[in-house]
Amino acid sequence: MMVSKITEITIFESPDGGRTVYVRKPGDTHRHLLSTDQVLDKEKAEYKRWIKIFNARRDNPSLNDICTQAEMLYELSKDSE
């Protein structure tokens, strides 16, 4: 028996192992966001905040000093591992 018509197929895609899930129909190039991991959302928000801090250090000498110290502490902690 041969199937003459496909009624409904949905394609689920995740570029990051399931943390973000998109859905689309076969042949469509546009996909819709179905769900995101809440932990991933928090990580993205934290990342954006650190970018703002990093950019603000250009105009704030005190902030620049603290960022430089944080970078140094990070590098030293990496070497000890």
QUIBEL-V496619 format. One line per field, one symbol per residue. ss: DSSP state (h for helix, s for strand, l for the rest). phi: phi as a letter, one per 40 degrees, with the letter a starting at -180 (. if undefined). psi: psi as a letter, one per 40 degrees, with the letter a starting at -180 (. if undefined). A space follows every 10 residues. Layout:
# QUIBEL-V496619
ss = ???
phi = ???
psi = ???
This chain:
# QUIBEL-V496619
ss = llllllllls ssslllllls ssssslllll lssssslhhh hhhhhhhhhh hhhhhhhhhl hhhhhhhhhh hhhhhhhhhh l
phi = .bccaccabb bbbacbghcb bbbacdgccc bbccabcccc cccccccccc ccccccccbb dccccccccc cccccccccc c
psi = hhhehhdhhh hhiheffedh hiiiiheieh ihhdiihddd dddddddddd ddddddddeh dddddddddd ddddddddde .
